[in-house]
């Protein structure tokens, strides 16, 4: 006859096995979710980066996605106009084209978000002419999105486009001011310059790779033939 302690030992072993199985199942599910591509219109409130403690969401990122996919798609047509998807899967020294495009879009976004925040600290404003130009740029960008139904694939509205265009304009004004402060050319503070990367190191920012890496650049706003 089994003793009480022998029965308890088998009971503990059983529960340990159940617990281990549950942990493994949870880990496998988390791994699957981390690889699962994001459905952009359903995920606009996801935080893809944080700059100086301020969250930057996929809604904030949407214009950069559309801009970057459009720019790279022009190269894809030149590479193989009959199969544009092929170019997006080309491997370069910096990774696959879709990965490089994704990272470059994020670099642009961080640059603009930082300088937008710096603009807010400056005693500056836009003229009526400047605001009209921003509105025209936003209208043109929006019209292009709607024309190809990219607004639907992103899930954003006209106001979202204007807000981003306004922030970009603020960023450009702040960049010019800081170029003067640092005694460098304005282009030296572009998002991909060494001077800007050194400048950026003095500020706090973090990219949420768990979200960014699930964005399938080349297939968010584009439809390949």
Biotite code that builds the C-alpha atoms (Angstrom):
import biotite.structure as struc

atoms = struc.array([
    struc.Atom([0.000, 0.000, 0.000], chain_id="A", res_id=1, res_name="UNK", atom_name="CA", element="C"),
    struc.Atom([1.283, 3.445, -0.913], chain_id="A", res_id=2, res_name="UNK", atom_name="CA", element="C"),
    struc.Atom([2.009, 5.746, 1.952], chain_id="A", res_id=3, res_name="UNK", atom_name="CA", element="C"),
    struc.Atom([0.553, 9.251, 2.209], chain_id="A", res_id=4, res_name="UNK", atom_name="CA", element="C"),
    struc.Atom([3.955, 10.790, 1.400], chain_id="A", res_id=5, res_name="UNK", atom_name="CA", element="C"),
    struc.Atom([4.410, 8.612, -1.686], chain_id="A", res_id=6, res_name="UNK", atom_name="CA", element="C"),
    struc.Atom([1.005, 9.710, -2.967], chain_id="A", res_id=7, res_name="UNK", atom_name="CA", element="C"),
    struc.Atom([1.839, 13.359, -2.312], chain_id="A", res_id=8, res_name="UNK", atom_name="CA", element="C"),
    struc.Atom([5.148, 12.989, -4.145], chain_id="A", res_id=9, res_name="UNK", atom_name="CA", element="C"),
    struc.Atom([3.388, 11.679, -7.264], chain_id="A", res_id=10, res_name="UNK", atom_name="CA", element="C"),
    struc.Atom([0.831, 14.491, -6.943], chain_id="A", res_id=11, res_name="UNK", atom_name="CA", element="C"),
    struc.Atom([3.605, 17.137, -6.825], chain_id="A", res_id=12, res_name="UNK", atom_name="CA", element="C"),
    struc.Atom([5.357, 15.616, -9.843], chain_id="A", res_id=13, res_name="UNK", atom_name="CA", element="C"),
    struc.Atom([2.085, 15.707, -11.792], chain_id="A", res_id=14, res_name="UNK", atom_name="CA", element="C"),
    struc.Atom([1.514, 19.370, -10.977], chain_id="A", res_id=15, res_name="UNK", atom_name="CA", element="C"),
    struc.Atom([5.090, 20.266, -11.860], chain_id="A", res_id=16, res_name="UNK", atom_name="CA", element="C"),
    struc.Atom([4.611, 18.613, -15.257], chain_id="A", res_id=17, res_name="UNK", atom_name="CA", element="C"),
    struc.Atom([1.337, 20.508, -15.770], chain_id="A", res_id=18, res_name="UNK", atom_name="CA", element="C"),
    struc.Atom([3.040, 23.775, -14.815], chain_id="A", res_id=19, res_name="UNK", atom_name="CA", element="C"),
    struc.Atom([5.976, 23.168, -17.158], chain_id="A", res_id=20, res_name="UNK", atom_name="CA", element="C"),
    struc.Atom([3.596, 22.344, -19.997], chain_id="A", res_id=21, res_name="UNK", atom_name="CA", element="C"),
    struc.Atom([1.605, 25.531, -19.326], chain_id="A", res_id=22, res_name="UNK", atom_name="CA", element="C"),
    struc.Atom([4.783, 27.640, -19.343], chain_id="A", res_id=23, res_name="UNK", atom_name="CA", element="C"),
    struc.Atom([5.960, 26.068, -22.603], chain_id="A", res_id=24, res_name="UNK", atom_name="CA", element="C"),
    struc.Atom([2.553, 26.596, -24.212], chain_id="A", res_id=25, res_name="UNK", atom_name="CA", element="C"),
    struc.Atom([2.503, 30.232, -23.092], chain_id="A", res_id=26, res_name="UNK", atom_name="CA", element="C"),
    struc.Atom([6.029, 30.820, -24.425], chain_id="A", res_id=27, res_name="UNK", atom_name="CA", element="C"),
    struc.Atom([5.135, 29.206, -27.754], chain_id="A", res_id=28, res_name="UNK", atom_name="CA", element="C"),
    struc.Atom([2.020, 31.371, -28.058], chain_id="A", res_id=29, res_name="UNK", atom_name="CA", element="C"),
    struc.Atom([3.975, 34.544, -27.221], chain_id="A", res_id=30, res_name="UNK", atom_name="CA", element="C"),
    struc.Atom([6.585, 33.608, -29.808], chain_id="A", res_id=31, res_name="UNK", atom_name="CA", element="C"),
    struc.Atom([3.852, 33.064, -32.403], chain_id="A", res_id=32, res_name="UNK", atom_name="CA", element="C"),
    struc.Atom([2.266, 36.431, -31.590], chain_id="A", res_id=33, res_name="UNK", atom_name="CA", element="C"),
    struc.Atom([5.635, 38.180, -31.773], chain_id="A", res_id=34, res_name="UNK", atom_name="CA", element="C"),
    struc.Atom([6.069, 36.876, -35.333], chain_id="A", res_id=35, res_name="UNK", atom_name="CA", element="C"),
    struc.Atom([2.492, 37.515, -36.418], chain_id="A", res_id=36, res_name="UNK", atom_name="CA", element="C"),
    struc.Atom([2.192, 40.413, -38.843], chain_id="A", res_id=37, res_name="UNK", atom_name="CA", element="C"),
    struc.Atom([0.254, 43.426, -37.605], chain_id="A", res_id=38, res_name="UNK", atom_name="CA", element="C"),
    struc.Atom([-3.035, 44.375, -39.253], chain_id="A", res_id=39, res_name="UNK", atom_name="CA", element="C"),
    struc.Atom([-2.368, 48.099, -39.445], chain_id="A", res_id=40, res_name="UNK", atom_name="CA", element="C"),
    struc.Atom([-5.922, 49.536, -39.269], chain_id="A", res_id=41, res_name="UNK", atom_name="CA", element="C"),
    struc.Atom([-6.633, 47.431, -36.189], chain_id="A", res_id=42, res_name="UNK", atom_name="CA", element="C"),
    struc.Atom([-3.445, 48.456, -34.385], chain_id="A", res_id=43, res_name="UNK", atom_name="CA", element="C"),
    struc.Atom([-3.220, 52.244, -34.603], chain_id="A", res_id=44, res_name="UNK", atom_name="CA", element="C"),
    struc.Atom([-2.890, 52.716, -30.852], chain_id="A", res_id=45, res_name="UNK", atom_name="CA", element="C"),
    struc.Atom([0.083, 50.365, -30.567], chain_id="A", res_id=46, res_name="UNK", atom_name="CA", element="C"),
    struc.Atom([3.201, 52.167, -29.353], chain_id="A", res_id=47, res_name="UNK", atom_name="CA", element="C"),
    struc.Atom([6.062, 51.682, -31.823], chain_id="A", res_id=48, res_name="UNK", atom_name="CA", element="C"),
    struc.Atom([8.559, 54.040, -30.152], chain_id="A", res_id=49, res_name="UNK", atom_name="CA", element="C"),
    struc.Atom([9.023, 56.416, -27.239], chain_id="A", res_id=50, res_name="UNK", atom_name="CA", element="C"),
    struc.Atom([10.846, 59.737, -27.594], chain_id="A", res_id=51, res_name="UNK", atom_name="CA", element="C"),
    struc.Atom([11.659, 61.773, -24.507], chain_id="A", res_id=52, res_name="UNK", atom_name="CA", element="C"),
    struc.Atom([9.012, 59.860, -22.597], chain_id="A", res_id=53, res_name="UNK", atom_name="CA", element="C"),
    struc.Atom([6.282, 60.481, -25.194], chain_id="A", res_id=54, res_name="UNK", atom_name="CA", element="C"),
    struc.Atom([4.649, 57.529, -26.924], chain_id="A", res_id=55, res_name="UNK", atom_name="CA", element="C"),
    struc.Atom([4.758, 57.390, -30.724], chain_id="A", res_id=56, res_name="UNK", atom_name="CA", element="C"),
    struc.Atom([1.979, 55.183, -32.055], chain_id="A", res_id=57, res_name="UNK", atom_name="CA", element="C"),
    struc.Atom([1.321, 53.431, -35.348], chain_id="A", res_id=58, res_name="UNK", atom_name="CA", element="C"),
    struc.Atom([-1.180, 56.197, -36.084], chain_id="A", res_id=59, res_name="UNK", atom_name="CA", element="C"),
    struc.Atom([1.694, 58.690, -35.774], chain_id="A", res_id=60, res_name="UNK", atom_name="CA", element="C"),
    struc.Atom([3.851, 56.419, -37.938], chain_id="A", res_id=61, res_name="UNK", atom_name="CA", element="C"),
    struc.Atom([1.338, 55.901, -40.753], chain_id="A", res_id=62, res_name="UNK", atom_name="CA", element="C"),
    struc.Atom([2.441, 58.773, -43.012], chain_id="A", res_id=63, res_name="UNK", atom_name="CA", element="C"),
    struc.Atom([6.044, 57.569, -42.774], chain_id="A", res_id=64, res_name="UNK", atom_name="CA", element="C"),
    struc.Atom([4.949, 54.063, -43.771], chain_id="A", res_id=65, res_name="UNK", atom_name="CA", element="C"),
    struc.Atom([3.123, 55.362, -46.836], chain_id="A", res_id=66, res_name="UNK", atom_name="CA", element="C"),
    struc.Atom([5.959, 57.691, -47.816], chain_id="A", res_id=67, res_name="UNK", atom_name="CA", element="C"),
    struc.Atom([8.654, 55.051, -47.453], chain_id="A", res_id=68, res_name="UNK", atom_name="CA", element="C"),
    struc.Atom([6.750, 52.297, -49.236], chain_id="A", res_id=69, res_name="UNK", atom_name="CA", element="C"),
    struc.Atom([6.035, 54.669, -52.119], chain_id="A", res_id=70, res_name="UNK", atom_name="CA", element="C"),
    struc.Atom([9.702, 55.708, -52.401], chain_id="A", res_id=71, res_name="UNK", atom_name="CA", element="C"),
    struc.Atom([11.019, 52.144, -52.378], chain_id="A", res_id=72, res_name="UNK", atom_name="CA", element="C"),
    struc.Atom([8.305, 50.963, -54.766], chain_id="A", res_id=73, res_name="UNK", atom_name="CA", element="C"),
    struc.Atom([9.715, 53.341, -57.397], chain_id="A", res_id=74, res_name="UNK", atom_name="CA", element="C"),
    struc.Atom([12.995, 51.436, -57.116], chain_id="A", res_id=75, res_name="UNK", atom_name="CA", element="C"),
    struc.Atom([11.110, 48.145, -57.229], chain_id="A", res_id=76, res_name="UNK", atom_name="CA", element="C"),
    struc.Atom([9.537, 49.095, -60.564], chain_id="A", res_id=77, res_name="UNK", atom_name="CA", element="C"),
    struc.Atom([12.955, 49.933, -61.970], chain_id="A", res_id=78, res_name="UNK", atom_name="CA", element="C"),
    struc.Atom([14.306, 46.606, -60.682], chain_id="A", res_id=79, res_name="UNK", atom_name="CA", element="C"),
    struc.Atom([11.501, 44.433, -62.102], chain_id="A", res_id=80, res_name="UNK", atom_name="CA", element="C"),
    struc.Atom([8.320, 46.126, -63.249], chain_id="A", res_id=81, res_name="UNK", atom_name="CA", element="C"),
    struc.Atom([6.594, 42.762, -63.716], chain_id="A", res_id=82, res_name="UNK", atom_name="CA", element="C"),
    struc.Atom([7.252, 41.581, -60.157], chain_id="A", res_id=83, res_name="UNK", atom_name="CA", element="C"),
    struc.Atom([7.829, 44.487, -57.787], chain_id="A", res_id=84, res_name="UNK", atom_name="CA", element="C"),
    struc.Atom([7.687, 42.233, -54.730], chain_id="A", res_id=85, res_name="UNK", atom_name="CA", element="C"),
    struc.Atom([10.988, 40.702, -55.833], chain_id="A", res_id=86, res_name="UNK", atom_name="CA", element="C"),
    struc.Atom([12.927, 43.884, -55.022], chain_id="A", res_id=87, res_name="UNK", atom_name="CA", element="C"),
    struc.Atom([11.525, 44.076, -51.497], chain_id="A", res_id=88, res_name="UNK", atom_name="CA", element="C"),
    struc.Atom([13.094, 40.676, -50.773], chain_id="A", res_id=89, res_name="UNK", atom_name="CA", element="C"),
    struc.Atom([16.562, 41.553, -52.065], chain_id="A", res_id=90, res_name="UNK", atom_name="CA", element="C"),
    struc.Atom([19.296, 41.172, -49.443], chain_id="A", res_id=91, res_name="UNK", atom_name="CA", element="C"),
    struc.Atom([21.682, 44.110, -48.984], chain_id="A", res_id=92, res_name="UNK", atom_name="CA", element="C"),
    struc.Atom([24.611, 44.736, -46.646], chain_id="A", res_id=93, res_name="UNK", atom_name="CA", element="C"),
    struc.Atom([22.136, 46.295, -44.194], chain_id="A", res_id=94, res_name="UNK", atom_name="CA", element="C"),
    struc.Atom([19.558, 43.502, -44.442], chain_id="A", res_id=95, res_name="UNK", atom_name="CA", element="C"),
    struc.Atom([16.615, 42.769, -46.703], chain_id="A", res_id=96, res_name="UNK", atom_name="CA", element="C"),
    struc.Atom([15.173, 45.784, -48.509], chain_id="A", res_id=97, res_name="UNK", atom_name="CA", element="C"),
    struc.Atom([11.898, 45.593, -46.565], chain_id="A", res_id=98, res_name="UNK", atom_name="CA", element="C"),
    struc.Atom([13.830, 45.633, -43.265], chain_id="A", res_id=99, res_name="UNK", atom_name="CA", element="C"),
    struc.Atom([16.009, 48.537, -44.372], chain_id="A", res_id=100, res_name="UNK", atom_name="CA", element="C"),
    struc.Atom([12.937, 50.498, -45.468], chain_id="A", res_id=101, res_name="UNK", atom_name="CA", element="C"),
    struc.Atom([11.231, 49.836, -42.144], chain_id="A", res_id=102, res_name="UNK", atom_name="CA", element="C"),
    struc.Atom([14.246, 50.990, -40.134], chain_id="A", res_id=103, res_name="UNK", atom_name="CA", element="C"),
    struc.Atom([14.724, 54.083, -42.289], chain_id="A", res_id=104, res_name="UNK", atom_name="CA", element="C"),
    struc.Atom([11.095, 55.088, -41.835], chain_id="A", res_id=105, res_name="UNK", atom_name="CA", element="C"),
    struc.Atom([11.527, 54.754, -38.078], chain_id="A", res_id=106, res_name="UNK", atom_name="CA", element="C"),
    struc.Atom([14.714, 56.853, -38.167], chain_id="A", res_id=107, res_name="UNK", atom_name="CA", element="C"),
    struc.Atom([12.803, 59.614, -39.980], chain_id="A", res_id=108, res_name="UNK", atom_name="CA", element="C"),
    struc.Atom([9.981, 59.431, -37.463], chain_id="A", res_id=109, res_name="UNK", atom_name="CA", element="C"),
    struc.Atom([12.269, 59.651, -34.419], chain_id="A", res_id=110, res_name="UNK", atom_name="CA", element="C"),
    struc.Atom([14.121, 62.588, -35.986], chain_id="A", res_id=111, res_name="UNK", atom_name="CA", element="C"),
    struc.Atom([10.896, 64.495, -36.628], chain_id="A", res_id=112, res_name="UNK", atom_name="CA", element="C"),
    struc.Atom([9.330, 63.667, -33.266], chain_id="A", res_id=113, res_name="UNK", atom_name="CA", element="C"),
    struc.Atom([12.428, 64.881, -31.410], chain_id="A", res_id=114, res_name="UNK", atom_name="CA", element="C"),
    struc.Atom([12.659, 68.143, -33.329], chain_id="A", res_id=115, res_name="UNK", atom_name="CA", element="C"),
    struc.Atom([8.901, 68.639, -32.981], chain_id="A", res_id=116, res_name="UNK", atom_name="CA", element="C"),
    struc.Atom([9.294, 68.449, -29.217], chain_id="A", res_id=117, res_name="UNK", atom_name="CA", element="C"),
    struc.Atom([12.219, 70.859, -29.391], chain_id="A", res_id=118, res_name="UNK", atom_name="CA", element="C"),
    struc.Atom([10.120, 73.202, -31.538], chain_id="A", res_id=119, res_name="UNK", atom_name="CA", element="C"),
    struc.Atom([7.529, 73.332, -28.770], chain_id="A", res_id=120, res_name="UNK", atom_name="CA", element="C"),
    struc.Atom([10.209, 74.702, -26.447], chain_id="A", res_id=121, res_name="UNK", atom_name="CA", element="C"),
    struc.Atom([11.061, 77.504, -28.876], chain_id="A", res_id=122, res_name="UNK", atom_name="CA", element="C"),
    struc.Atom([9.237, 80.825, -29.121], chain_id="A", res_id=123, res_name="UNK", atom_name="CA", element="C"),
    struc.Atom([8.220, 80.295, -32.740], chain_id="A", res_id=124, res_name="UNK", atom_name="CA", element="C"),
    struc.Atom([5.059, 80.258, -34.777], chain_id="A", res_id=125, res_name="UNK", atom_name="CA", element="C"),
    struc.Atom([3.876, 79.862, -38.375], chain_id="A", res_id=126, res_name="UNK", atom_name="CA", element="C"),
    struc.Atom([2.623, 82.597, -40.638], chain_id="A", res_id=127, res_name="UNK", atom_name="CA", element="C"),
    struc.Atom([-0.731, 82.244, -42.401], chain_id="A", res_id=128, res_name="UNK", atom_name="CA", element="C"),
    struc.Atom([1.195, 81.506, -45.580], chain_id="A", res_id=129, res_name="UNK", atom_name="CA", element="C"),
    struc.Atom([3.144, 78.728, -43.848], chain_id="A", res_id=130, res_name="UNK", atom_name="CA", element="C"),
    struc.Atom([-0.040, 77.186, -42.469], chain_id="A", res_id=131, res_name="UNK", atom_name="CA", element="C"),
    struc.Atom([-1.636, 77.327, -45.913], chain_id="A", res_id=132, res_name="UNK", atom_name="CA", element="C"),
    struc.Atom([1.375, 75.517, -47.387], chain_id="A", res_id=133, res_name="UNK", atom_name="CA", element="C"),
    struc.Atom([1.176, 72.819, -44.698], chain_id="A", res_id=134, res_name="UNK", atom_name="CA", element="C"),
    struc.Atom([-2.518, 72.366, -45.426], chain_id="A", res_id=135, res_name="UNK", atom_name="CA", element="C"),
    struc.Atom([-1.870, 72.079, -49.163], chain_id="A", res_id=136, res_name="UNK", atom_name="CA", element="C"),
    struc.Atom([0.841, 69.469, -48.599], chain_id="A", res_id=137, res_name="UNK", atom_name="CA", element="C"),
    struc.Atom([-1.477, 67.501, -46.337], chain_id="A", res_id=138, res_name="UNK", atom_name="CA", element="C"),
    struc.Atom([-4.320, 67.722, -48.868], chain_id="A", res_id=139, res_name="UNK", atom_name="CA", element="C"),
    struc.Atom([-2.065, 66.489, -51.690], chain_id="A", res_id=140, res_name="UNK", atom_name="CA", element="C"),
    struc.Atom([-0.738, 63.600, -49.597], chain_id="A", res_id=141, res_name="UNK", atom_name="CA", element="C"),
    struc.Atom([-4.246, 62.653, -48.524], chain_id="A", res_id=142, res_name="UNK", atom_name="CA", element="C"),
    struc.Atom([-5.545, 62.754, -52.092], chain_id="A", res_id=143, res_name="UNK", atom_name="CA", element="C"),
    struc.Atom([-2.794, 60.358, -53.190], chain_id="A", res_id=144, res_name="UNK", atom_name="CA", element="C"),
    struc.Atom([-3.656, 57.969, -50.345], chain_id="A", res_id=145, res_name="UNK", atom_name="CA", element="C"),
    struc.Atom([-7.361, 58.000, -51.171], chain_id="A", res_id=146, res_name="UNK", atom_name="CA", element="C"),
    struc.Atom([-6.718, 57.619, -54.890], chain_id="A", res_id=147, res_name="UNK", atom_name="CA", element="C"),
    struc.Atom([-5.026, 54.261, -54.291], chain_id="A", res_id=148, res_name="UNK", atom_name="CA", element="C"),
    struc.Atom([-7.123, 53.315, -51.210], chain_id="A", res_id=149, res_name="UNK", atom_name="CA", element="C"),
    struc.Atom([-4.030, 53.444, -49.027], chain_id="A", res_id=150, res_name="UNK", atom_name="CA", element="C"),
    struc.Atom([-5.986, 55.382, -46.407], chain_id="A", res_id=151, res_name="UNK", atom_name="CA", element="C"),
    struc.Atom([-8.142, 52.279, -45.913], chain_id="A", res_id=152, res_name="UNK", atom_name="CA", element="C"),
    struc.Atom([-5.153, 49.960, -45.677], chain_id="A", res_id=153, res_name="UNK", atom_name="CA", element="C"),
    struc.Atom([-3.626, 52.242, -43.045], chain_id="A", res_id=154, res_name="UNK", atom_name="CA", element="C"),
    struc.Atom([-6.891, 53.018, -41.275], chain_id="A", res_id=155, res_name="UNK", atom_name="CA", element="C"),
    struc.Atom([-6.151, 56.736, -40.891], chain_id="A", res_id=156, res_name="UNK", atom_name="CA", element="C"),
    struc.Atom([-8.118, 59.883, -41.687], chain_id="A", res_id=157, res_name="UNK", atom_name="CA", element="C"),
    struc.Atom([-7.370, 63.248, -43.241], chain_id="A", res_id=158, res_name="UNK", atom_name="CA", element="C"),
    struc.Atom([-6.824, 64.838, -39.827], chain_id="A", res_id=159, res_name="UNK", atom_name="CA", element="C"),
    struc.Atom([-4.114, 62.284, -39.035], chain_id="A", res_id=160, res_name="UNK", atom_name="CA", element="C"),
    struc.Atom([-2.257, 63.264, -42.203], chain_id="A", res_id=161, res_name="UNK", atom_name="CA", element="C"),
    struc.Atom([-2.501, 66.963, -41.386], chain_id="A", res_id=162, res_name="UNK", atom_name="CA", element="C"),
    struc.Atom([-1.279, 66.419, -37.823], chain_id="A", res_id=163, res_name="UNK", atom_name="CA", element="C"),
    struc.Atom([1.805, 64.587, -39.093], chain_id="A", res_id=164, res_name="UNK", atom_name="CA", element="C"),
    struc.Atom([2.493, 67.163, -41.810], chain_id="A", res_id=165, res_name="UNK", atom_name="CA", element="C"),
    struc.Atom([2.222, 69.925, -39.220], chain_id="A", res_id=166, res_name="UNK", atom_name="CA", element="C"),
    struc.Atom([4.679, 68.144, -36.924], chain_id="A", res_id=167, res_name="UNK", atom_name="CA", element="C"),
    struc.Atom([7.105, 67.627, -39.820], chain_id="A", res_id=168, res_name="UNK", atom_name="CA", element="C"),
    struc.Atom([6.947, 71.351, -40.614], chain_id="A", res_id=169, res_name="UNK", atom_name="CA", element="C"),
    struc.Atom([7.624, 72.144, -36.943], chain_id="A", res_id=170, res_name="UNK", atom_name="CA", element="C"),
    struc.Atom([10.533, 69.734, -37.014], chain_id="A", res_id=171, res_name="UNK", atom_name="CA", element="C"),
    struc.Atom([12.043, 71.435, -40.035], chain_id="A", res_id=172, res_name="UNK", atom_name="CA", element="C"),
    struc.Atom([11.879, 74.855, -38.366], chain_id="A", res_id=173, res_name="UNK", atom_name="CA", element="C"),
    struc.Atom([13.487, 73.524, -35.189], chain_id="A", res_id=174, res_name="UNK", atom_name="CA", element="C"),
    struc.Atom([16.175, 71.735, -37.191], chain_id="A", res_id=175, res_name="UNK", atom_name="CA", element="C"),
    struc.Atom([17.126, 75.020, -38.846], chain_id="A", res_id=176, res_name="UNK", atom_name="CA", element="C"),
    struc.Atom([17.362, 76.744, -35.461], chain_id="A", res_id=177, res_name="UNK", atom_name="CA", element="C"),
    struc.Atom([19.523, 74.017, -33.963], chain_id="A", res_id=178, res_name="UNK", atom_name="CA", element="C"),
    struc.Atom([21.758, 73.971, -37.035], chain_id="A", res_id=179, res_name="UNK", atom_name="CA", element="C"),
    struc.Atom([22.484, 77.624, -36.257], chain_id="A", res_id=180, res_name="UNK", atom_name="CA", element="C"),
    struc.Atom([23.099, 76.857, -32.588], chain_id="A", res_id=181, res_name="UNK", atom_name="CA", element="C"),
    struc.Atom([25.535, 74.053, -33.448], chain_id="A", res_id=182, res_name="UNK", atom_name="CA", element="C"),
    struc.Atom([27.106, 76.042, -36.307], chain_id="A", res_id=183, res_name="UNK", atom_name="CA", element="C"),
    struc.Atom([26.464, 73.308, -38.874], chain_id="A", res_id=184, res_name="UNK", atom_name="CA", element="C"),
    struc.Atom([24.578, 73.186, -42.165], chain_id="A", res_id=185, res_name="UNK", atom_name="CA", element="C"),
    struc.Atom([20.888, 72.340, -41.906], chain_id="A", res_id=186, res_name="UNK", atom_name="CA", element="C"),
    struc.Atom([21.507, 69.112, -43.851], chain_id="A", res_id=187, res_name="UNK", atom_name="CA", element="C"),
    struc.Atom([23.978, 68.032, -41.192], chain_id="A", res_id=188, res_name="UNK", atom_name="CA", element="C"),
    struc.Atom([21.002, 67.468, -38.892], chain_id="A", res_id=189, res_name="UNK", atom_name="CA", element="C"),
    struc.Atom([19.074, 65.266, -41.312], chain_id="A", res_id=190, res_name="UNK", atom_name="CA", element="C"),
    struc.Atom([17.926, 61.949, -39.866], chain_id="A", res_id=191, res_name="UNK", atom_name="CA", element="C"),
    struc.Atom([20.713, 59.906, -41.504], chain_id="A", res_id=192, res_name="UNK", atom_name="CA", element="C"),
    struc.Atom([23.678, 62.163, -40.723], chain_id="A", res_id=193, res_name="UNK", atom_name="CA", element="C"),
    struc.Atom([26.443, 61.411, -38.232], chain_id="A", res_id=194, res_name="UNK", atom_name="CA", element="C"),
    struc.Atom([25.974, 64.854, -36.685], chain_id="A", res_id=195, res_name="UNK", atom_name="CA", element="C"),
    struc.Atom([22.320, 64.128, -35.948], chain_id="A", res_id=196, res_name="UNK", atom_name="CA", element="C"),
    struc.Atom([23.081, 60.683, -34.520], chain_id="A", res_id=197, res_name="UNK", atom_name="CA", element="C"),
    struc.Atom([25.568, 62.311, -32.161], chain_id="A", res_id=198, res_name="UNK", atom_name="CA", element="C"),
    struc.Atom([22.965, 64.972, -31.332], chain_id="A", res_id=199, res_name="UNK", atom_name="CA", element="C"),
    struc.Atom([20.337, 62.272, -30.720], chain_id="A", res_id=200, res_name="UNK", atom_name="CA", element="C"),
    struc.Atom([22.567, 60.506, -28.189], chain_id="A", res_id=201, res_name="UNK", atom_name="CA", element="C"),
    struc.Atom([21.846, 63.292, -25.698], chain_id="A", res_id=202, res_name="UNK", atom_name="CA", element="C"),
    struc.Atom([18.147, 62.453, -25.688], chain_id="A", res_id=203, res_name="UNK", atom_name="CA", element="C"),
    struc.Atom([16.102, 59.478, -24.549], chain_id="A", res_id=204, res_name="UNK", atom_name="CA", element="C"),
    struc.Atom([14.347, 57.329, -27.113], chain_id="A", res_id=205, res_name="UNK", atom_name="CA", element="C"),
    struc.Atom([13.426, 53.691, -27.502], chain_id="A", res_id=206, res_name="UNK", atom_name="CA", element="C"),
    struc.Atom([12.080, 51.696, -30.439], chain_id="A", res_id=207, res_name="UNK", atom_name="CA", element="C"),
    struc.Atom([9.546, 48.999, -29.646], chain_id="A", res_id=208, res_name="UNK", atom_name="CA", element="C"),
    struc.Atom([11.027, 46.253, -31.830], chain_id="A", res_id=209, res_name="UNK", atom_name="CA", element="C"),
    struc.Atom([8.238, 43.853, -30.853], chain_id="A", res_id=210, res_name="UNK", atom_name="CA", element="C"),
    struc.Atom([5.867, 46.098, -32.802], chain_id="A", res_id=211, res_name="UNK", atom_name="CA", element="C"),
    struc.Atom([8.173, 47.512, -35.472], chain_id="A", res_id=212, res_name="UNK", atom_name="CA", element="C"),
    struc.Atom([9.488, 44.121, -36.577], chain_id="A", res_id=213, res_name="UNK", atom_name="CA", element="C"),
    struc.Atom([5.947, 42.860, -37.121], chain_id="A", res_id=214, res_name="UNK", atom_name="CA", element="C"),
    struc.Atom([5.298, 45.511, -39.764], chain_id="A", res_id=215, res_name="UNK", atom_name="CA", element="C"),
    struc.Atom([5.606, 43.886, -43.168], chain_id="A", res_id=216, res_name="UNK", atom_name="CA", element="C"),
    struc.Atom([6.991, 46.797, -45.170], chain_id="A", res_id=217, res_name="UNK", atom_name="CA", element="C"),
    struc.Atom([6.245, 46.444, -48.843], chain_id="A", res_id=218, res_name="UNK", atom_name="CA", element="C"),
    struc.Atom([2.828, 44.946, -48.112], chain_id="A", res_id=219, res_name="UNK", atom_name="CA", element="C"),
    struc.Atom([1.152, 47.517, -45.861], chain_id="A", res_id=220, res_name="UNK", atom_name="CA", element="C"),
    struc.Atom([-0.110, 50.088, -48.354], chain_id="A", res_id=221, res_name="UNK", atom_name="CA", element="C"),
    struc.Atom([1.022, 48.402, -51.568], chain_id="A", res_id=222, res_name="UNK", atom_name="CA", element="C"),
    struc.Atom([-0.666, 45.806, -53.747], chain_id="A", res_id=223, res_name="UNK", atom_name="CA", element="C"),
    struc.Atom([1.810, 43.977, -55.951], chain_id="A", res_id=224, res_name="UNK", atom_name="CA", element="C"),
    struc.Atom([0.783, 42.781, -59.373], chain_id="A", res_id=225, res_name="UNK", atom_name="CA", element="C"),
])
